[in-house]
Amino acid sequence: MQRNNLVPLHGVRSTSFGPPEGLIVFEGWDYREAEFRFEVRDRRDGGRLRAELGKVTSAYVQGVYVAGFETVDGVPITTVWVRINDFTMHQMPMPTPGEDTELVWGLHVTPPGEFTFEAIAGPFHVRASAVASPWA
């Protein structure tokens, strides 16, 4: 049985808060050798592509990183870390003053020798900030 736990991914347009990051845990699956593609778009079923991230080998760079793997009571658990750099966040649409901008995100997984599928998806918020961005 697969159960996905998600820390919601929220974007902030100011470097004061650091880059958006999120931890995703896949229980019941070994995705250590899988390929990943993370996308942020304006809307579901298309829309303008705002960010596209692939698998990376370090948690300190933009992308999808396999942060850990363990087996608990015979159940494989893969943990992945998603990181979006500040530069990419500045390519997102600017929130209307006082309002957040809601986009959507999805994570595609391609296990070795298998088909690609959307494993998990959800809203992606570009939050209006109380701190002025140096690029605003």
A tleap script that builds the chain and sets N, CA, C and O, in Angstrom:
source leaprc.protein.ff14SB
mol = sequence {
  NMET GLN ARG ASN ASN LEU VAL PRO LEU HIE
  GLY VAL ARG SER THR SER PHE GLY PRO PRO
  GLU GLY LEU ILE VAL PHE GLU GLY TRP ASP
  TYR ARG GLU ALA GLU PHE ARG PHE GLU VAL
  ARG ASP ARG ARG ASP GLY GLY ARG LEU ARG
  ALA GLU LEU GLY LYS VAL THR SER ALA TYR
  VAL GLN GLY VAL TYR VAL ALA GLY PHE GLU
  THR VAL ASP GLY VAL PRO ILE THR THR VAL
  TRP VAL ARG ILE ASN ASP PHE THR MET HIE
  GLN MET PRO MET PRO THR PRO GLY GLU ASP
  THR GLU LEU VAL TRP GLY LEU HIE VAL THR
  PRO PRO GLY GLU PHE THR PHE GLU ALA ILE
  ALA GLY PRO PHE HIE VAL ARG ALA SER ALA
  VAL ALA SER PRO TRP CALA
}
set mol.1.N position { 0.845 -1.180 0.000 }
set mol.1.CA position { 0.000 0.000 0.000 }
set mol.1.C position { 0.886 1.237 0.000 }
set mol.1.O position { 1.861 1.318 0.747 }
set mol.2.N position { 0.537 2.195 -0.843 }
set mol.2.CA position { 1.326 3.418 -0.933 }
set mol.2.C position { 0.616 4.533 -0.181 }
set mol.2.O position { -0.585 4.748 -0.348 }
set mol.3.N position { 1.372 5.236 0.645 }
set mol.3.CA position { 0.853 6.416 1.324 }
set mol.3.C position { 1.885 7.508 1.178 }
set mol.3.O position { 3.053 7.312 1.513 }
set mol.4.N position { 1.475 8.638 0.688 }
set mol.4.CA position { 2.387 9.745 0.467 }
set mol.4.C position { 2.130 10.826 1.508 }
set mol.4.O position { 0.995 11.263 1.696 }
set mol.5.N position { 3.183 11.246 2.176 }
set mol.5.CA position { 3.090 12.329 3.149 }
set mol.5.C position { 3.769 13.538 2.544 }
set mol.5.O position { 4.858 13.424 1.981 }
set mol.6.N position { 3.142 14.684 2.652 }
set mol.6.CA position { 3.659 15.867 1.990 }
set mol.6.C position { 3.719 17.043 2.928 }
set mol.6.O position { 2.755 17.347 3.631 }
set mol.7.N position { 4.864 17.707 2.935 }
set mol.7.CA position { 4.957 19.020 3.548 }
set mol.7.C position { 4.578 19.998 2.438 }
set mol.7.O position { 5.277 20.050 1.426 }
set mol.8.N position { 3.502 20.777 2.582 }
set mol.8.CA position { 3.067 21.654 1.495 }
set mol.8.C position { 4.194 22.557 1.003 }
set mol.8.O position { 5.004 23.046 1.791 }
set mol.9.N position { 4.231 22.767 -0.297 }
set mol.9.CA position { 5.269 23.594 -0.903 }
set mol.9.C position { 4.723 24.992 -1.138 }
set mol.9.O position { 3.756 25.181 -1.875 }
set mol.10.N position { 5.352 25.959 -0.505 }
set mol.10.CA position { 4.939 27.354 -0.637 }
set mol.10.C position { 6.137 28.171 -1.081 }
set mol.10.O position { 7.245 27.985 -0.577 }
set mol.11.N position { 5.919 29.060 -2.010 }
set mol.11.CA position { 6.995 29.911 -2.494 }
set mol.11.C position { 6.917 31.298 -1.895 }
set mol.11.O position { 5.830 31.823 -1.652 }
set mol.12.N position { 8.051 31.876 -1.664 }
set mol.12.CA position { 8.153 33.249 -1.171 }
set mol.12.C position { 9.064 34.000 -2.131 }
set mol.12.O position { 10.130 33.490 -2.478 }
set mol.13.N position { 8.682 35.188 -2.569 }
set mol.13.CA position { 9.467 35.909 -3.559 }
set mol.13.C position { 10.639 36.677 -2.946 }
set mol.13.O position { 11.340 37.386 -3.668 }
set mol.14.N position { 10.864 36.560 -1.680 }
set mol.14.CA position { 11.950 37.310 -1.060 }
set mol.14.C position { 13.061 36.379 -0.605 }
set mol.14.O position { 12.798 35.324 -0.028 }
set mol.15.N position { 14.319 36.774 -0.867 }
set mol.15.CA position { 15.454 35.971 -0.422 }
set mol.15.C position { 15.567 35.955 1.095 }
set mol.15.O position { 16.287 35.122 1.645 }
set mol.16.N position { 14.882 36.841 1.775 }
set mol.16.CA position { 14.947 36.876 3.232 }
set mol.16.C position { 14.474 35.572 3.860 }
set mol.16.O position { 14.888 35.235 4.969 }
set mol.17.N position { 13.623 34.842 3.173 }
set mol.17.CA position { 13.046 33.637 3.735 }
set mol.17.C position { 13.681 32.373 3.177 }
set mol.17.O position { 13.298 31.277 3.586 }
set mol.18.N position { 14.623 32.480 2.273 }
set mol.18.CA position { 15.275 31.304 1.708 }
set mol.18.C position { 14.421 30.638 0.643 }
set mol.18.O position { 13.267 31.014 0.437 }
set mol.19.N position { 14.990 29.649 -0.032 }
set mol.19.CA position { 14.266 28.990 -1.114 }
set mol.19.C position { 13.195 28.048 -0.581 }
set mol.19.O position { 13.344 27.486 0.504 }
set mol.20.N position { 12.102 27.872 -1.350 }
set mol.20.CA position { 11.076 26.922 -0.944 }
set mol.20.C position { 11.630 25.502 -1.012 }
set mol.20.O position { 12.354 25.146 -1.941 }
set mol.21.N position { 11.286 24.722 -0.038 }
set mol.21.CA position { 11.743 23.347 0.032 }
set mol.21.C position { 10.602 22.486 0.554 }
set mol.21.O position { 9.720 22.969 1.264 }
set mol.22.N position { 10.628 21.210 0.197 }
set mol.22.CA position { 9.593 20.307 0.677 }
set mol.22.C position { 10.105 18.889 0.765 }
set mol.22.O position { 10.939 18.468 -0.037 }
set mol.23.N position { 9.610 18.159 1.733 }
set mol.23.CA position { 9.998 16.780 1.961 }
set mol.23.C position { 8.819 15.890 1.616 }
set mol.23.O position { 7.705 16.134 2.077 }
set mol.24.N position { 9.050 14.856 0.805 }
set mol.24.CA position { 7.996 13.922 0.406 }
set mol.24.C position { 8.459 12.522 0.785 }
set mol.24.O position { 9.579 12.123 0.465 }
set mol.25.N position { 7.594 11.780 1.468 }
set mol.25.CA position { 7.915 10.426 1.906 }
set mol.25.C position { 7.011 9.439 1.177 }
set mol.25.O position { 5.785 9.537 1.245 }
set mol.26.N position { 7.629 8.489 0.478 }
set mol.26.CA position { 6.892 7.428 -0.215 }
set mol.26.C position { 7.055 6.143 0.583 }
set mol.26.O position { 8.142 5.568 0.624 }
set mol.27.N position { 5.982 5.692 1.216 }
set mol.27.CA position { 6.021 4.446 1.985 }
set mol.27.C position { 5.528 3.313 1.087 }
set mol.27.O position { 4.466 3.410 0.473 }
set mol.28.N position { 6.309 2.245 1.022 }
set mol.28.CA position { 5.925 1.089 0.220 }
set mol.28.C position { 6.632 1.021 -1.115 }
set mol.28.O position { 6.352 0.134 -1.922 }
set mol.29.N position { 7.561 1.960 -1.365 }
set mol.29.CA position { 8.243 2.015 -2.664 }
set mol.29.C position { 9.727 2.334 -2.494 }
set mol.29.O position { 10.123 3.135 -1.648 }
set mol.30.N position { 10.524 1.682 -3.324 }
set mol.30.CA position { 11.960 1.954 -3.386 }
set mol.30.C position { 12.217 2.773 -4.644 }
set mol.30.O position { 12.252 2.224 -5.745 }
set mol.31.N position { 12.394 4.066 -4.491 }
set mol.31.CA position { 12.603 4.974 -5.625 }
set mol.31.C position { 14.040 5.481 -5.695 }
set mol.31.O position { 14.291 6.524 -6.300 }
set mol.32.N position { 14.977 4.774 -5.097 }
set mol.32.CA position { 16.371 5.230 -5.116 }
set mol.32.C position { 16.913 5.374 -6.535 }
set mol.32.O position { 17.683 6.297 -6.799 }
set mol.33.N position { 16.538 4.500 -7.443 }
set mol.33.CA position { 17.058 4.534 -8.814 }
set mol.33.C position { 16.085 5.200 -9.792 }
set mol.33.O position { 16.360 5.251 -10.990 }
set mol.34.N position { 14.977 5.700 -9.309 }
set mol.34.CA position { 13.965 6.322 -10.178 }
set mol.34.C position { 14.427 7.689 -10.668 }
set mol.34.O position { 15.293 8.322 -10.064 }
set mol.35.N position { 13.841 8.124 -11.759 }
set mol.35.CA position { 14.006 9.494 -12.253 }
set mol.35.C position { 12.796 10.298 -11.795 }
set mol.35.O position { 11.699 9.757 -11.656 }
set mol.36.N position { 13.002 11.597 -11.560 }
set mol.36.CA position { 11.937 12.473 -11.091 }
set mol.36.C position { 11.839 13.709 -11.980 }
set mol.36.O position { 12.838 14.187 -12.518 }
set mol.37.N position { 10.626 14.210 -12.121 }
set mol.37.CA position { 10.404 15.503 -12.783 }
set mol.37.C position { 9.336 16.244 -11.979 }
set mol.37.O position { 8.200 15.787 -11.852 }
set mol.38.N position { 9.729 17.392 -11.446 }
set mol.38.CA position { 8.843 18.241 -10.659 }
set mol.38.C position { 8.507 19.459 -11.508 }
set mol.38.O position { 9.406 20.111 -12.039 }
set mol.39.N position { 7.220 19.773 -11.641 }
set mol.39.CA position { 6.794 20.942 -12.427 }
set mol.39.C position { 5.864 21.822 -11.617 }
set mol.39.O position { 5.071 21.345 -10.805 }
set mol.40.N position { 5.981 23.126 -11.858 }
set mol.40.CA position { 5.020 24.110 -11.359 }
set mol.40.C position { 4.390 24.747 -12.587 }
set mol.40.O position { 5.096 25.181 -13.497 }
set mol.41.N position { 3.051 24.804 -12.614 }
set mol.41.CA position { 2.316 25.371 -13.752 }
set mol.41.C position { 1.218 26.314 -13.262 }
set mol.41.O position { 0.854 26.328 -12.086 }
set mol.42.N position { 0.701 27.109 -14.220 }
set mol.42.CA position { -0.372 28.047 -13.906 }
set mol.42.C position { -1.671 27.344 -13.515 }
set mol.42.O position { -2.430 27.843 -12.685 }
set mol.43.N position { -1.919 26.184 -14.122 }
set mol.43.CA position { -3.167 25.467 -13.864 }
set mol.43.C position { -2.965 23.991 -14.190 }
set mol.43.O position { -1.969 23.609 -14.805 }
set mol.44.N position { -3.900 23.188 -13.780 }
set mol.44.CA position { -3.861 21.759 -14.090 }
set mol.44.C position { -4.118 21.542 -15.579 }
set mol.44.O position { -4.697 22.395 -16.251 }
set mol.45.N position { -3.685 20.402 -16.078 }
set mol.45.CA position { -3.904 20.018 -17.478 }
set mol.45.C position { -3.344 21.049 -18.449 }
set mol.45.O position { -4.002 21.432 -19.417 }
set mol.46.N position { -2.146 21.481 -18.181 }
set mol.46.CA position { -1.509 22.444 -19.080 }
set mol.46.C position { -1.151 23.699 -18.328 }
set mol.46.O position { -0.722 23.655 -17.175 }
set mol.47.N position { -1.332 24.804 -18.989 }
set mol.47.CA position { -0.935 26.051 -18.358 }
set mol.47.C position { 0.551 26.289 -18.575 }
set mol.47.O position { 1.294 25.379 -18.943 }
set mol.48.N position { 0.962 27.503 -18.344 }
set mol.48.CA position { 2.354 27.878 -18.562 }
set mol.48.C position { 3.278 27.190 -17.556 }
set mol.48.O position { 3.009 27.185 -16.354 }
set mol.49.N position { 4.345 26.622 -18.051 }
set mol.49.CA position { 5.340 25.984 -17.201 }
set mol.49.C position { 6.147 27.069 -16.494 }
set mol.49.O position { 6.768 27.906 -17.148 }
set mol.50.N position { 6.140 27.060 -15.166 }
set mol.50.CA position { 6.850 28.065 -14.372 }
set mol.50.C position { 8.163 27.552 -13.816 }
set mol.50.O position { 9.095 28.327 -13.600 }
set mol.51.N position { 8.247 26.231 -13.577 }
set mol.51.CA position { 9.480 25.618 -13.089 }
set mol.51.C position { 9.465 24.151 -13.479 }
set mol.51.O position { 8.426 23.493 -13.432 }
set mol.52.N position { 10.624 23.648 -13.864 }
set mol.52.CA position { 10.784 22.231 -14.175 }
set mol.52.C position { 12.104 21.775 -13.566 }
set mol.52.O position { 13.170 22.279 -13.920 }
set mol.53.N position { 12.025 20.819 -12.650 }
set mol.53.CA position { 13.198 20.348 -11.925 }
set mol.53.C position { 13.367 18.852 -12.140 }
set mol.53.O position { 12.384 18.115 -12.212 }
set mol.54.N position { 14.596 18.412 -12.242 }
set mol.54.CA position { 14.890 16.999 -12.368 }
set mol.54.C position { 15.603 16.476 -11.143 }
set mol.54.O position { 15.773 17.184 -10.150 }
set mol.55.N position { 16.019 15.222 -11.227 }
set mol.55.CA position { 16.735 14.573 -10.132 }
set mol.55.C position { 18.138 15.152 -10.028 }
set mol.55.O position { 18.810 15.364 -11.037 }
set mol.56.N position { 18.574 15.407 -8.798 }
set mol.56.CA position { 19.917 15.933 -8.535 }
set mol.56.C position { 20.612 15.046 -7.503 }
set mol.56.O position { 19.976 14.209 -6.862 }
set mol.57.N position { 21.923 15.238 -7.351 }
set mol.57.CA position { 22.710 14.400 -6.439 }
set mol.57.C position { 23.096 15.115 -5.150 }
set mol.57.O position { 23.898 14.599 -4.371 }
set mol.58.N position { 22.531 16.304 -4.917 }
set mol.58.CA position { 22.827 17.061 -3.703 }
set mol.58.C position { 21.566 17.786 -3.237 }
set mol.58.O position { 20.789 18.293 -4.045 }
set mol.59.N position { 21.381 17.823 -1.931 }
set mol.59.CA position { 20.231 18.529 -1.366 }
set mol.59.C position { 20.411 20.044 -1.411 }
set mol.59.O position { 19.473 20.784 -1.117 }
set mol.60.N position { 21.609 20.515 -1.777 }
set mol.60.CA position { 21.909 21.943 -1.731 }
set mol.60.C position { 21.725 22.657 -3.060 }
set mol.60.O position { 21.985 23.855 -3.169 }
set mol.61.N position { 21.277 21.922 -4.069 }
set mol.61.CA position { 21.035 22.538 -5.374 }
set mol.61.C position { 19.563 22.363 -5.735 }
set mol.61.O position { 18.864 21.529 -5.158 }
set mol.62.N position { 19.104 23.159 -6.695 }
set mol.62.CA position { 17.717 23.085 -7.139 }
set mol.62.C position { 17.449 21.726 -7.776 }
set mol.62.O position { 18.218 21.257 -8.615 }
set mol.63.N position { 16.356 21.109 -7.368 }
set mol.63.CA position { 15.958 19.851 -7.975 }
set mol.63.C position { 15.317 18.899 -6.984 }
set mol.63.O position { 14.932 19.282 -5.879 }
set mol.64.N position { 15.213 17.632 -7.412 }
set mol.64.CA position { 14.623 16.575 -6.594 }
set mol.64.C position { 15.758 15.646 -6.170 }
set mol.64.O position { 16.432 15.056 -7.014 }
set mol.65.N position { 15.963 15.522 -4.880 }
set mol.65.CA position { 17.075 14.760 -4.320 }
set mol.65.C position { 16.540 13.591 -3.494 }
set mol.65.O position { 15.664 13.780 -2.650 }
set mol.66.N position { 17.061 12.385 -3.732 }
set mol.66.CA position { 16.691 11.246 -2.896 }
set mol.66.C position { 17.471 11.389 -1.589 }
set mol.66.O position { 18.671 11.124 -1.531 }
set mol.67.N position { 16.767 11.809 -0.556 }
set mol.67.CA position { 17.403 12.150 0.708 }
set mol.67.C position { 17.605 10.959 1.626 }
set mol.67.O position { 18.436 11.004 2.533 }
set mol.68.N position { 16.851 9.897 1.395 }
set mol.68.CA position { 17.012 8.755 2.277 }
set mol.68.C position { 16.208 7.560 1.835 }
set mol.68.O position { 15.244 7.677 1.078 }
set mol.69.N position { 16.622 6.401 2.324 }
set mol.69.CA position { 15.906 5.156 2.087 }
set mol.69.C position { 16.104 4.269 3.303 }
set mol.69.O position { 17.205 4.168 3.844 }
set mol.70.N position { 15.025 3.631 3.724 }
set mol.70.CA position { 15.102 2.666 4.809 }
set mol.70.C position { 13.993 1.634 4.631 }
set mol.70.O position { 13.037 1.846 3.885 }
set mol.71.N position { 14.141 0.531 5.323 }
set mol.71.CA position { 13.113 -0.496 5.355 }
set mol.71.C position { 12.676 -0.655 6.802 }
set mol.71.O position { 13.497 -0.925 7.678 }
set mol.72.N position { 11.380 -0.486 7.053 }
set mol.72.CA position { 10.835 -0.597 8.394 }
set mol.72.C position { 9.795 -1.718 8.383 }
set mol.72.O position { 8.793 -1.632 7.672 }
set mol.73.N position { 10.030 -2.750 9.159 }
set mol.73.CA position { 9.135 -3.914 9.207 }
set mol.73.C position { 8.864 -4.458 7.808 }
set mol.73.O position { 7.739 -4.843 7.489 }
set mol.74.N position { 9.915 -4.486 6.971 }
set mol.74.CA position { 9.800 -5.022 5.619 }
set mol.74.C position { 9.208 -4.066 4.592 }
set mol.74.O position { 9.057 -4.428 3.426 }
set mol.75.N position { 8.875 -2.860 5.011 }
set mol.75.CA position { 8.274 -1.871 4.107 }
set mol.75.C position { 9.339 -0.874 3.670 }
set mol.75.O position { 9.932 -0.200 4.512 }
set mol.76.N position { 9.598 -0.766 2.330 }
set mol.76.CA position { 10.570 0.231 1.873 }
set mol.76.C position { 10.000 1.642 1.992 }
set mol.76.O position { 8.819 1.875 1.734 }
set mol.77.N position { 10.861 2.573 2.385 }
set mol.77.CA position { 10.449 3.976 2.530 }
set mol.77.C position { 11.511 4.836 1.858 }
set mol.77.O position { 12.681 4.803 2.239 }
set mol.78.N position { 11.092 5.612 0.851 }
set mol.78.CA position { 11.986 6.520 0.146 }
set mol.78.C position { 11.592 7.951 0.488 }
set mol.78.O position { 10.421 8.319 0.397 }
set mol.79.N position { 12.571 8.752 0.880 }
set mol.79.CA position { 12.341 10.155 1.190 }
set mol.79.C position { 13.022 11.014 0.138 }
set mol.79.O position { 14.216 10.855 -0.115 }
set mol.80.N position { 12.266 11.929 -0.481 }
set mol.80.CA position { 12.851 12.851 -1.458 }
set mol.80.C position { 12.674 14.282 -0.963 }
set mol.80.O position { 11.721 14.605 -0.254 }
set mol.81.N position { 13.618 15.123 -1.357 }
set mol.81.CA position { 13.667 16.527 -0.963 }
set mol.81.C position { 13.574 17.363 -2.228 }
set mol.81.O position { 14.345 17.155 -3.165 }
set mol.82.N position { 12.641 18.305 -2.267 }
set mol.82.CA position { 12.480 19.195 -3.417 }
set mol.82.C position { 12.947 20.583 -3.005 }
set mol.82.O position { 12.543 21.105 -1.966 }
set mol.83.N position { 13.805 21.175 -3.836 }
set mol.83.CA position { 14.321 22.520 -3.546 }
set mol.83.C position { 14.198 23.371 -4.807 }
set mol.83.O position { 14.591 22.954 -5.897 }
set mol.84.N position { 13.647 24.571 -4.636 }
set mol.84.CA position { 13.517 25.530 -5.736 }
set mol.84.C position { 14.344 26.756 -5.374 }
set mol.84.O position { 14.126 27.369 -4.329 }
set mol.85.N position { 15.286 27.111 -6.227 }
set mol.85.CA position { 16.154 28.255 -5.963 }
set mol.85.C position { 15.389 29.569 -6.049 }
set mol.85.O position { 14.337 29.660 -6.681 }
set mol.86.N position { 15.942 30.569 -5.402 }
set mol.86.CA position { 15.336 31.900 -5.386 }
set mol.86.C position { 15.197 32.474 -6.794 }
set mol.86.O position { 14.191 33.112 -7.103 }
set mol.87.N position { 16.201 32.255 -7.654 }
set mol.87.CA position { 16.126 32.774 -9.027 }
set mol.87.C position { 14.894 32.228 -9.743 }
set mol.87.O position { 14.204 32.972 -10.440 }
set mol.88.N position { 14.616 30.947 -9.578 }
set mol.88.CA position { 13.440 30.333 -10.210 }
set mol.88.C position { 12.161 30.924 -9.629 }
set mol.88.O position { 11.194 31.148 -10.356 }
set mol.89.N position { 12.150 31.177 -8.314 }
set mol.89.CA position { 10.963 31.780 -7.699 }
set mol.89.C position { 10.678 33.158 -8.276 }
set mol.89.O position { 9.519 33.565 -8.365 }
set mol.90.N position { 11.713 33.872 -8.665 }
set mol.90.CA position { 11.509 35.202 -9.232 }
set mol.90.C position { 10.972 35.154 -10.657 }
set mol.90.O position { 10.639 36.194 -11.225 }
set mol.91.N position { 10.883 33.969 -11.239 }
set mol.91.CA position { 10.265 33.804 -12.551 }
set mol.91.C position { 8.765 33.536 -12.417 }
set mol.91.O position { 8.043 33.521 -13.414 }
set mol.92.N position { 8.305 33.328 -11.199 }
set mol.92.CA position { 6.890 33.073 -10.938 }
set mol.92.C position { 6.118 34.385 -11.040 }
set mol.92.O position { 6.696 35.462 -10.895 }
set mol.93.N position { 4.808 34.292 -11.290 }
set mol.93.CA position { 4.025 35.530 -11.366 }
set mol.93.C position { 4.006 36.256 -10.022 }
set mol.93.O position { 3.875 35.633 -8.968 }
set mol.94.N position { 4.136 37.570 -10.073 }
set mol.94.CA position { 4.131 38.417 -8.885 }
set mol.94.C position { 2.721 38.404 -8.279 }
set mol.94.O position { 1.743 38.604 -8.999 }
set mol.95.N position { 2.605 38.172 -6.967 }
set mol.95.CA position { 1.282 38.220 -6.344 }
set mol.95.C position { 0.674 39.619 -6.441 }
set mol.95.O position { 1.392 40.619 -6.417 }
set mol.96.N position { -0.635 39.681 -6.549 }
set mol.96.CA position { -1.355 40.943 -6.456 }
set mol.96.C position { -1.139 41.468 -5.044 }
set mol.96.O position { -1.178 40.679 -4.100 }
set mol.97.N position { -0.912 42.773 -4.857 }
set mol.97.CA position { -0.665 43.276 -3.506 }
set mol.97.C position { -1.704 42.763 -2.501 }
set mol.97.O position { -2.911 42.907 -2.696 }
set mol.98.N position { -1.197 42.164 -1.430 }
set mol.98.CA position { -2.064 41.642 -0.385 }
set mol.98.C position { -2.652 40.270 -0.668 }
set mol.98.O position { -3.354 39.722 0.182 }
set mol.99.N position { -2.388 39.705 -1.828 }
set mol.99.CA position { -2.952 38.405 -2.217 }
set mol.99.C position { -1.832 37.440 -2.577 }
set mol.99.O position { -0.784 37.862 -3.065 }
set mol.100.N position { -2.041 36.161 -2.343 }
set mol.100.CA position { -1.114 35.138 -2.801 }
set mol.100.C position { -1.494 34.722 -4.217 }
set mol.100.O position { -2.647 34.866 -4.622 }
set mol.101.N position { -0.528 34.207 -4.965 }
set mol.101.CA position { -0.795 33.647 -6.285 }
set mol.101.C position { -0.817 32.133 -6.149 }
set mol.101.O position { 0.139 31.547 -5.642 }
set mol.102.N position { -1.885 31.493 -6.591 }
set mol.102.CA position { -1.972 30.044 -6.488 }
set mol.102.C position { -1.686 29.399 -7.839 }
set mol.102.O position { -2.361 29.663 -8.834 }
set mol.103.N position { -0.672 28.551 -7.845 }
set mol.103.CA position { -0.301 27.752 -9.008 }
set mol.103.C position { -0.507 26.291 -8.621 }
set mol.103.O position { -1.050 26.004 -7.554 }
set mol.104.N position { -0.081 25.373 -9.472 }
set mol.104.CA position { -0.177 23.946 -9.160 }
set mol.104.C position { 1.166 23.288 -9.413 }
set mol.104.O position { 1.955 23.777 -10.221 }
set mol.105.N position { 1.431 22.190 -8.735 }
set mol.105.CA position { 2.672 21.452 -8.925 }
set mol.105.C position { 2.366 19.969 -9.011 }
set mol.105.O position { 1.342 19.499 -8.514 }
set mol.106.N position { 3.271 19.238 -9.650 }
set mol.106.CA position { 3.149 17.800 -9.730 }
set mol.106.C position { 4.535 17.168 -9.757 }
set mol.106.O position { 5.492 17.774 -10.237 }
set mol.107.N position { 4.635 15.954 -9.241 }
set mol.107.CA position { 5.883 15.211 -9.238 }
set mol.107.C position { 5.679 13.921 -10.025 }
set mol.107.O position { 4.900 13.053 -9.632 }
set mol.108.N position { 6.393 13.811 -11.142 }
set mol.108.CA position { 6.358 12.604 -11.969 }
set mol.108.C position { 7.518 11.707 -11.563 }
set mol.108.O position { 8.634 12.177 -11.340 }
set mol.109.N position { 7.244 10.415 -11.471 }
set mol.109.CA position { 8.247 9.432 -11.099 }
set mol.109.C position { 8.349 8.403 -12.214 }
set mol.109.O position { 7.335 7.943 -12.740 }
set mol.110.N position { 9.589 8.040 -12.574 }
set mol.110.CA position { 9.841 6.987 -13.555 }
set mol.110.C position { 10.776 5.954 -12.923 }
set mol.110.O position { 11.996 6.114 -12.968 }
set mol.111.N position { 10.207 4.889 -12.331 }
set mol.111.CA position { 11.061 3.831 -11.800 }
set mol.111.C position { 11.757 3.102 -12.955 }
set mol.111.O position { 11.213 3.056 -14.058 }
set mol.112.N position { 12.943 2.532 -12.728 }
set mol.112.CA position { 13.663 1.846 -13.802 }
set mol.112.C position { 12.798 0.772 -14.471 }
set mol.112.O position { 12.232 -0.092 -13.801 }
set mol.113.N position { 12.706 0.841 -15.793 }
set mol.113.CA position { 11.957 -0.149 -16.557 }
set mol.113.C position { 10.452 -0.035 -16.464 }
set mol.113.O position { 9.741 -0.931 -16.919 }
set mol.114.N position { 9.946 1.044 -15.886 }
set mol.114.CA position { 8.500 1.211 -15.743 }
set mol.114.C position { 8.046 2.508 -16.400 }
set mol.114.O position { 8.863 3.316 -16.841 }
set mol.115.N position { 6.735 2.692 -16.459 }
set mol.115.CA position { 6.162 3.889 -17.044 }
set mol.115.C position { 6.224 5.063 -16.077 }
set mol.115.O position { 6.239 4.880 -14.860 }
set mol.116.N position { 6.261 6.275 -16.636 }
set mol.116.CA position { 6.207 7.506 -15.845 }
set mol.116.C position { 4.780 7.722 -15.354 }
set mol.116.O position { 3.820 7.482 -16.087 }
set mol.117.N position { 4.649 8.172 -14.122 }
set mol.117.CA position { 3.320 8.485 -13.588 }
set mol.117.C position { 3.430 9.680 -12.647 }
set mol.117.O position { 4.492 9.952 -12.087 }
set mol.118.N position { 2.320 10.381 -12.486 }
set mol.118.CA position { 2.275 11.491 -11.535 }
set mol.118.C position { 2.003 10.901 -10.159 }
set mol.118.O position { 0.905 10.415 -9.886 }
set mol.119.N position { 3.002 10.947 -9.305 }
set mol.119.CA position { 2.909 10.318 -7.992 }
set mol.119.C position { 2.127 11.164 -6.999 }
set mol.119.O position { 1.406 10.632 -6.155 }
set mol.120.N position { 2.269 12.470 -7.100 }
set mol.120.CA position { 1.650 13.364 -6.132 }
set mol.120.C position { 1.593 14.764 -6.735 }
set mol.120.O position { 2.441 15.125 -7.551 }
set mol.121.N position { 0.603 15.544 -6.339 }
set mol.121.CA position { 0.431 16.904 -6.872 }
set mol.121.C position { -0.323 17.738 -5.840 }
set mol.121.O position { -0.889 17.206 -4.885 }
set mol.122.N position { -0.320 19.040 -6.046 }
set mol.122.CA position { -1.055 19.898 -5.128 }
set mol.122.C position { -0.910 21.358 -5.477 }
set mol.122.O position { -0.300 21.695 -6.492 }
set mol.123.N position { -1.461 22.234 -4.653 }
set mol.123.CA position { -1.352 23.672 -4.891 }
set mol.123.C position { 0.052 24.173 -4.552 }
set mol.123.O position { 0.722 23.634 -3.671 }
set mol.124.N position { 0.475 25.188 -5.251 }
set mol.124.CA position { 1.767 25.833 -5.015 }
set mol.124.C position { 1.469 27.320 -4.865 }
set mol.124.O position { 0.993 27.958 -5.804 }
set mol.125.N position { 1.745 27.866 -3.698 }
set mol.125.CA position { 1.410 29.258 -3.408 }
set mol.125.C position { 2.646 30.140 -3.483 }
set mol.125.O position { 3.662 29.862 -2.844 }
set mol.126.N position { 2.551 31.203 -4.267 }
set mol.126.CA position { 3.570 32.250 -4.246 }
set mol.126.C position { 3.000 33.306 -3.304 }
set mol.126.O position { 2.052 34.015 -3.643 }
set mol.127.N position { 3.587 33.397 -2.135 }
set mol.127.CA position { 3.026 34.243 -1.094 }
set mol.127.C position { 3.450 35.695 -1.240 }
set mol.127.O position { 4.597 36.010 -1.555 }
set mol.128.N position { 2.485 36.558 -1.001 }
set mol.128.CA position { 2.792 37.976 -0.890 }
set mol.128.C position { 3.624 38.131 0.379 }
set mol.128.O position { 3.369 37.452 1.374 }
set mol.129.N position { 4.604 39.008 0.352 }
set mol.129.CA position { 5.532 39.125 1.466 }
set mol.129.C position { 5.435 40.492 2.136 }
set mol.129.O position { 5.159 41.503 1.488 }
set mol.130.N position { 5.665 40.500 3.432 }
set mol.130.CA position { 5.724 41.765 4.175 }
set mol.130.C position { 7.096 42.416 4.037 }
set mol.130.O position { 7.269 43.587 4.377 }
set mol.131.N position { 8.080 41.653 3.535 }
set mol.131.CA position { 9.438 42.152 3.359 }
set mol.131.C position { 9.665 42.378 1.858 }
set mol.131.O position { 9.452 41.474 1.051 }
set mol.132.N position { 10.094 43.577 1.497 }
set mol.132.CA position { 10.302 43.898 0.077 }
set mol.132.C position { 11.450 43.077 -0.492 }
set mol.132.O position { 12.497 42.925 0.137 }
set mol.133.N position { 11.235 42.552 -1.690 }
set mol.133.CA position { 12.268 41.815 -2.390 }
set mol.133.C position { 13.229 42.805 -3.030 }
set mol.133.O position { 12.799 43.859 -3.499 }
set mol.134.N position { 14.540 42.488 -3.061 }
set mol.134.CA position { 15.481 43.393 -3.722 }
set mol.134.C position { 15.263 43.454 -5.238 }
set mol.134.O position { 15.776 44.357 -5.899 }
set mol.135.N position { 14.497 42.491 -5.797 }
set mol.135.CA position { 14.246 42.486 -7.246 }
set mol.135.C position { 12.870 42.987 -7.598 }
set mol.135.O position { 12.523 43.033 -8.778 }
set mol.136.N position { 12.067 43.365 -6.614 }
set mol.136.CA position { 10.688 43.784 -6.885 }
set mol.136.C position { 10.658 45.080 -7.663 }
set mol.136.O position { 9.581 45.584 -7.981 }
savepdb mol mol.pdb
quit
